[in-house]
């Protein structure tokens, strides 16, 4: 804390200086993020509810009602009339909540250390959950398509299996596990199944809606117990807006904690003080875009992904790791180290990330990325490759 006060002009000049250091989604040069520029209508709704606190919902009855409507809408999107949950800070909180519920259910009749079966492609938030909840991990092998190997999954299940995690839109490759088959295995073995659809939750339903795919990942699969999906990804909501839905209310009730000094004396989230602004943004977006509007947004990103994949596949010395299912592409350039390529792209103003296994450059084609941006990126990539081999 400074002893000397500063006037408003000084403060905002400093803020602007900090702001100028940040990249912008509008530049189209952020190719590494699963977040994107929030929609204007979402920002307007966010500002309108900036003072609200869903952690003390009795003071903000309208905002609490909005959350109920948003969760009901997301439940229907995921083929359930009964699923319940919350808008939370993001996929990490949602995944930790799901793992906490699974542990409580496991401990009802098992005193041993619980085991969590998950693929190597699972998000790092599960490492946090396992550390916080003292879970042992069992890594299920992947098949040659970088998805859970169904034939080897059942061999991983023991009497101490607490839960299985499946991915609908993996962080590295944007791939969707065979959740229909995983669901059958989970249900037949009476094992809790959590689907991390932080990315795919706002993509797959709209691909299916337009009949471009028929990917099963949600509560239509009878063995699915809970689902993470993030409005602040393809849902176009401002950060922080994650979502967690449980098939049964009794699962969510496992998280109930007494909060007697608040207007609602029970909480079922990890975060206590919880902004209602992101819920308002999600409500506005769902009602503004509807199925057709979101399908248009998803279709544009998927079409751009296919265009990028085709262009990369035709380039000399470029190897695309796997054909994309959603809006993520990973590729390598022959003989060039990944970090070297990333550095050369960085110097040209592009922000890309990388996968781990195999080690490759990773692109995420979110709605802020347009064809003209990709065309410019490909020109720069071709120049880098030409100079490298010259």
C-alpha positions as CSV (number, residue, x, y, z in Angstrom):
1,X,0.0,0.0,0.0
2,X,1.4,3.4,-1.0
3,X,1.4,6.3,1.5
4,X,1.0,8.8,-1.2
5,X,-2.3,8.9,-3.0
6,X,-2.5,9.3,-6.8
7,X,-5.1,11.0,-8.8
8,X,-7.4,9.2,-11.3
9,X,-5.5,10.4,-14.3
10,X,-2.2,8.9,-13.0
11,X,-4.0,5.6,-12.1
12,X,-5.5,5.2,-15.5
13,X,-2.4,6.1,-17.4
14,X,-0.6,3.4,-15.5
15,X,-3.5,1.0,-16.1
16,X,-3.3,1.7,-19.8
17,X,0.4,1.1,-19.8
18,X,-0.2,-2.4,-18.2
19,X,-3.0,-3.0,-20.7
20,X,-0.8,-2.3,-23.7
21,X,1.5,-5.1,-22.6
22,X,-1.4,-7.6,-23.0
23,X,-2.2,-9.4,-26.2
24,X,-5.7,-9.0,-27.6
25,X,-8.0,-11.6,-29.1
26,X,-8.9,-9.2,-31.8
27,X,-5.4,-9.4,-33.2
28,X,-6.1,-13.0,-34.2
29,X,-2.6,-13.9,-33.1
30,X,-3.6,-15.8,-30.0
31,X,-3.6,-19.4,-31.3
32,X,-2.9,-21.1,-28.0
33,X,-5.9,-20.3,-25.8
34,X,-9.2,-22.1,-25.4
35,X,-10.7,-18.8,-24.2
36,X,-11.8,-16.2,-26.6
37,X,-13.1,-12.6,-26.9
38,X,-16.4,-12.4,-24.9
39,X,-19.4,-11.5,-26.9
40,X,-20.7,-7.9,-26.6
41,X,-24.1,-8.9,-25.2
42,X,-22.3,-11.0,-22.5
43,X,-20.2,-8.0,-21.5
44,X,-23.2,-5.8,-21.2
45,X,-25.0,-8.4,-19.0
46,X,-21.8,-8.9,-17.0
47,X,-21.5,-5.2,-16.2
48,X,-25.2,-5.1,-15.2
49,X,-24.7,-7.7,-12.5
50,X,-21.2,-6.8,-11.4
51,X,-22.2,-6.3,-7.8
52,X,-24.0,-9.6,-7.3
53,X,-22.8,-12.5,-5.1
54,X,-24.3,-15.9,-5.7
55,X,-22.5,-17.0,-2.5
56,X,-25.2,-15.1,-0.6
57,X,-28.1,-15.9,-2.9
58,X,-30.8,-14.7,-0.7
59,X,-29.7,-11.1,-1.3
60,X,-29.7,-11.7,-5.1
61,X,-32.8,-13.7,-5.8
62,X,-33.0,-12.7,-9.4
63,X,-29.4,-13.7,-10.1
64,X,-30.0,-17.0,-8.3
65,X,-33.1,-17.6,-10.5
66,X,-30.9,-16.9,-13.5
67,X,-28.4,-19.6,-12.4
68,X,-31.2,-22.1,-12.1
69,X,-32.4,-21.3,-15.6
70,X,-28.9,-21.5,-17.0
71,X,-28.3,-24.9,-15.4
72,X,-31.7,-26.1,-16.7
73,X,-30.8,-25.0,-20.2
74,X,-27.4,-26.7,-20.1
75,X,-29.0,-29.8,-18.7
76,X,-31.4,-30.0,-21.7
77,X,-28.5,-29.3,-24.0
78,X,-26.8,-32.4,-22.4
79,X,-29.9,-34.6,-22.7
80,X,-31.2,-34.4,-19.1
81,X,-34.3,-33.0,-17.5
82,X,-33.0,-33.5,-14.0
83,X,-29.3,-32.6,-13.9
84,X,-28.3,-29.9,-11.4
85,X,-25.2,-27.9,-10.7
86,X,-23.6,-24.5,-10.8
87,X,-21.8,-21.9,-12.8
88,X,-18.4,-21.8,-11.2
89,X,-15.0,-20.3,-11.9
90,X,-13.9,-22.8,-14.6
91,X,-13.1,-26.3,-15.5
92,X,-10.6,-26.8,-12.7
93,X,-13.2,-26.0,-10.0
94,X,-15.8,-28.1,-11.8
95,X,-13.5,-31.1,-12.1
96,X,-12.4,-30.8,-8.4
97,X,-16.1,-30.7,-7.4
98,X,-16.8,-33.8,-9.4
99,X,-13.9,-35.7,-7.9
100,X,-14.9,-34.6,-4.4
101,X,-18.4,-36.0,-5.0
102,X,-17.0,-39.3,-6.3
103,X,-14.7,-39.6,-3.3
104,X,-17.6,-39.1,-0.9
105,X,-19.7,-41.7,-2.7
106,X,-16.7,-44.1,-2.7
107,X,-16.2,-43.7,1.1
108,X,-19.8,-44.7,1.8
109,X,-18.7,-48.4,1.7
110,X,-15.0,-48.4,1.2
111,X,-12.2,-47.4,3.6
112,X,-9.3,-48.0,1.2
113,X,-7.4,-45.3,-0.7
114,X,-9.6,-44.4,-3.7
115,X,-8.2,-44.8,-7.2
116,X,-9.0,-42.6,-10.1
117,X,-8.7,-44.0,-13.6
118,X,-7.8,-41.4,-16.2
119,X,-6.0,-41.0,-19.5
120,X,-2.7,-39.2,-20.0
121,X,-4.7,-36.7,-22.0
122,X,-6.7,-35.6,-18.9
123,X,-6.4,-31.9,-17.9
124,X,-3.8,-30.9,-15.3
125,X,-6.7,-29.9,-13.0
126,X,-7.0,-33.6,-12.1
127,X,-3.5,-33.6,-10.8
128,X,-4.6,-30.9,-8.4
129,X,-7.7,-32.8,-7.5
130,X,-5.7,-36.0,-6.8
131,X,-3.2,-34.1,-4.6
132,X,-5.9,-32.2,-2.7
133,X,-8.1,-35.3,-2.2
134,X,-5.3,-37.9,-1.7
135,X,-6.3,-40.1,-4.6
136,X,-4.2,-42.7,-6.3
137,X,-4.1,-42.4,-10.1
138,X,-4.3,-45.3,-12.5
139,X,-3.4,-44.2,-16.1
140,X,-5.5,-46.0,-18.7
141,X,-3.5,-46.5,-21.9
142,X,-4.4,-44.7,-25.1
143,X,-5.0,-46.3,-28.5
144,X,-3.2,-45.2,-31.7
145,X,-5.8,-42.5,-32.1
146,X,-4.8,-40.8,-28.9
147,X,-8.0,-41.8,-27.1
148,X,-8.8,-44.1,-24.2
149,X,-8.1,-47.7,-25.2
150,X,-11.5,-49.3,-24.5
151,X,-10.1,-52.8,-24.7
152,X,-7.8,-52.1,-21.8
153,X,-10.0,-49.9,-19.6
154,X,-11.8,-52.7,-17.8
155,X,-8.5,-54.2,-16.8
156,X,-7.8,-51.0,-14.8
157,X,-10.9,-51.3,-12.6
158,X,-10.4,-52.7,-9.1
159,X,-12.3,-52.8,-5.9
160,X,-10.7,-49.5,-5.1
161,X,-11.8,-47.7,-8.3
162,X,-13.5,-44.4,-7.2
163,X,-14.1,-43.0,-10.7
164,X,-13.2,-42.9,-14.4
165,X,-12.5,-39.7,-16.2
166,X,-13.2,-39.4,-19.9
167,X,-12.5,-36.4,-22.1
168,X,-14.8,-34.7,-24.7
169,X,-12.3,-32.4,-26.3
170,X,-8.8,-33.1,-25.0
171,X,-6.6,-30.1,-24.2
172,X,-3.8,-31.3,-26.4
173,X,-5.6,-32.6,-29.5
174,X,-9.3,-31.7,-29.1
175,X,-10.3,-35.4,-29.4
176,X,-13.4,-37.1,-27.9
177,X,-13.0,-40.4,-26.1
178,X,-15.5,-43.2,-27.0
179,X,-17.7,-42.1,-24.1
180,X,-20.6,-44.3,-25.2
181,X,-18.5,-47.5,-24.7
182,X,-16.8,-46.1,-21.6
183,X,-20.2,-45.3,-20.1
184,X,-21.3,-49.0,-20.6
185,X,-18.2,-50.2,-18.8
186,X,-18.6,-47.7,-15.9
187,X,-22.3,-48.6,-15.5
188,X,-21.7,-52.3,-15.6
189,X,-19.0,-52.0,-12.9
190,X,-21.0,-49.5,-10.9
191,X,-18.2,-46.9,-11.2
192,X,-18.7,-43.1,-11.2
193,X,-17.9,-41.6,-14.6
194,X,-17.0,-38.0,-15.0
195,X,-16.8,-36.4,-18.5
196,X,-14.5,-33.4,-18.8
197,X,-16.2,-31.5,-21.7
198,X,-14.8,-28.1,-20.7
199,X,-14.0,-27.5,-24.4
200,X,-16.4,-29.9,-26.2
201,X,-19.5,-29.1,-24.1
202,X,-20.2,-26.0,-26.2
203,X,-19.1,-27.6,-29.5
204,X,-20.4,-31.2,-29.8
205,X,-24.1,-30.5,-29.1
206,X,-24.1,-28.0,-32.0
207,X,-22.2,-30.2,-34.3
208,X,-24.7,-33.0,-33.6
209,X,-27.6,-30.5,-34.0
210,X,-26.4,-29.7,-37.6
211,X,-25.9,-33.5,-38.2
212,X,-22.3,-33.0,-38.9
213,X,-21.4,-35.6,-36.3
214,X,-23.1,-37.9,-33.9
215,X,-20.6,-37.9,-31.0
216,X,-22.1,-39.3,-27.8
217,X,-20.6,-37.8,-24.6
218,X,-23.4,-36.5,-22.4
219,X,-26.2,-37.8,-20.1
220,X,-27.7,-39.7,-23.0
221,X,-24.9,-42.2,-22.1
222,X,-26.5,-43.8,-19.0
223,X,-23.2,-44.3,-17.1
224,X,-22.2,-40.6,-17.1
225,X,-22.5,-39.2,-13.6
226,X,-21.2,-35.6,-14.1
227,X,-20.1,-33.3,-16.8
228,X,-17.8,-30.2,-16.9
229,X,-18.4,-27.6,-19.6
230,X,-17.1,-24.0,-19.8
231,X,-19.2,-21.1,-21.0
232,X,-16.0,-19.0,-21.1
233,X,-14.7,-21.2,-23.9
234,X,-16.9,-21.7,-27.0
235,X,-19.8,-20.3,-25.1
236,X,-18.3,-16.8,-25.5
237,X,-18.8,-15.8,-21.9
238,X,-16.2,-13.6,-20.0
239,X,-13.8,-15.4,-17.6
240,X,-14.5,-16.9,-15.1
241,X,-17.4,-19.0,-16.2
242,X,-17.2,-22.7,-15.9
243,X,-20.0,-25.2,-15.4
244,X,-20.6,-28.4,-13.5
245,X,-23.7,-30.6,-13.9
246,X,-24.5,-33.8,-11.9
247,X,-26.9,-36.4,-13.1
248,X,-28.7,-36.6,-9.7
249,X,-29.3,-33.9,-7.1
250,X,-28.1,-36.4,-4.4
251,X,-24.6,-36.1,-6.0
252,X,-24.6,-32.3,-5.6
253,X,-25.9,-32.6,-2.1
254,X,-22.8,-34.4,-1.1
255,X,-21.0,-31.0,-1.3
256,X,-23.5,-29.3,1.0
257,X,-21.8,-27.2,3.8
258,X,-23.7,-25.2,6.4
259,X,-23.3,-21.5,6.1
260,X,-25.6,-20.3,8.9
261,X,-24.7,-16.6,8.8
262,X,-25.7,-16.2,5.1
263,X,-29.2,-15.7,3.7
264,X,-29.0,-19.2,2.3
265,X,-27.6,-21.4,5.0
266,X,-26.2,-24.1,2.7
267,X,-23.5,-23.9,0.0
268,X,-22.6,-26.6,-2.6
269,X,-19.7,-25.0,-4.3
270,X,-16.0,-24.7,-3.5
271,X,-15.8,-21.0,-3.9
272,X,-17.9,-19.1,-1.2
273,X,-18.1,-15.6,-2.6
274,X,-19.2,-16.2,-6.2
275,X,-19.9,-13.6,-8.8
276,X,-23.3,-13.6,-10.5
277,X,-22.0,-11.5,-13.4
278,X,-20.8,-14.6,-15.3
279,X,-24.1,-16.3,-14.8
280,X,-25.9,-13.3,-16.2
281,X,-23.5,-13.3,-19.2
282,X,-24.2,-17.0,-19.7
283,X,-28.0,-16.5,-19.4
284,X,-27.9,-13.6,-21.9
285,X,-25.8,-15.6,-24.4
286,X,-28.0,-18.8,-24.2
287,X,-31.1,-16.8,-24.8
288,X,-29.6,-14.6,-27.5
289,X,-28.0,-17.2,-29.6
290,X,-30.0,-20.3,-29.0
291,X,-29.2,-23.5,-30.8
292,X,-29.0,-22.0,-34.3
293,X,-26.8,-19.1,-33.3
294,X,-24.3,-21.3,-31.4
295,X,-24.4,-23.8,-34.3
296,X,-23.3,-21.0,-36.6
297,X,-20.5,-20.0,-34.3
298,X,-19.3,-23.6,-34.0
299,X,-19.6,-24.3,-37.7
300,X,-17.4,-21.3,-38.5
301,X,-14.7,-22.4,-36.2
302,X,-14.8,-26.0,-37.3
303,X,-14.7,-25.0,-41.0
304,X,-11.7,-22.8,-40.3
305,X,-10.1,-25.8,-38.5
306,X,-10.6,-28.0,-41.5
307,X,-9.3,-25.4,-43.8
308,X,-6.2,-25.0,-41.7
309,X,-5.7,-28.8,-41.5
310,X,-5.9,-29.1,-45.2
311,X,-3.5,-26.3,-45.8
312,X,-1.0,-27.7,-43.3
313,X,-1.3,-31.2,-44.7
314,X,-0.3,-29.9,-48.2
315,X,2.8,-28.1,-46.9
316,X,6.2,-29.6,-47.4
317,X,8.0,-30.8,-44.3
318,X,4.8,-30.4,-42.1
319,X,3.2,-33.4,-40.4
320,X,-0.1,-33.0,-38.7
321,X,-0.3,-35.4,-35.7
322,X,-4.0,-36.4,-36.0
323,X,-7.0,-35.3,-38.0
324,X,-8.9,-32.9,-35.8
325,X,-12.4,-33.7,-34.5
326,X,-13.0,-30.3,-32.9
327,X,-11.1,-27.0,-33.2
328,X,-7.5,-28.1,-32.2
329,X,-4.6,-29.0,-34.5
330,X,-1.2,-30.3,-33.6
331,X,1.7,-30.4,-36.1
332,X,5.4,-30.7,-36.4
333,X,8.0,-29.6,-39.0
334,X,10.5,-32.3,-40.0
335,X,13.9,-32.0,-38.3
336,X,13.0,-28.7,-36.6
337,X,12.7,-28.8,-32.8
338,X,9.3,-27.7,-31.4
339,X,10.8,-25.1,-29.2
340,X,12.7,-23.6,-32.0
341,X,9.6,-23.4,-34.2
342,X,7.6,-21.9,-31.3
343,X,10.4,-19.2,-30.8
344,X,10.4,-18.3,-34.5
345,X,6.6,-18.0,-34.5
346,X,6.8,-15.9,-31.3
347,X,9.2,-13.5,-33.0
348,X,6.7,-13.0,-35.8
349,X,4.0,-12.2,-33.2
350,X,2.2,-15.5,-32.9
351,X,1.3,-17.2,-29.7
352,X,1.1,-20.9,-30.0
353,X,1.4,-23.7,-27.4
354,X,2.6,-27.3,-27.5
355,X,1.4,-30.8,-26.8
356,X,3.5,-33.1,-24.7
357,X,3.2,-36.6,-26.2
358,X,4.0,-36.4,-29.0
359,X,5.7,-33.1,-28.6
360,X,4.2,-30.8,-31.2
361,X,3.0,-27.3,-31.9
362,X,-0.6,-26.8,-31.0
363,X,-3.2,-24.4,-32.5
364,X,-6.6,-23.7,-31.1
365,X,-9.0,-22.1,-33.6
366,X,-11.4,-20.2,-31.4
367,X,-14.0,-17.7,-32.7
368,X,-11.6,-14.7,-32.5
369,X,-9.4,-16.4,-35.1
370,X,-10.5,-15.7,-38.7
371,X,-9.4,-17.0,-42.1
372,X,-7.3,-13.9,-42.8
373,X,-5.4,-14.5,-39.6
374,X,-4.7,-18.2,-40.5
375,X,-3.6,-17.2,-44.0
376,X,-1.1,-14.7,-42.5
377,X,0.1,-17.4,-40.1
378,X,0.6,-19.9,-42.9
379,X,2.6,-17.3,-44.9
380,X,4.9,-16.8,-41.9
381,X,5.1,-20.5,-41.3
382,X,6.1,-21.2,-44.9
383,X,8.7,-18.5,-44.6
384,X,10.2,-20.0,-41.5
385,X,10.3,-23.4,-43.1
386,X,11.9,-22.1,-46.3
387,X,14.6,-20.2,-44.3
388,X,15.3,-23.3,-42.2
389,X,15.8,-25.6,-45.2
390,X,17.7,-23.0,-47.3
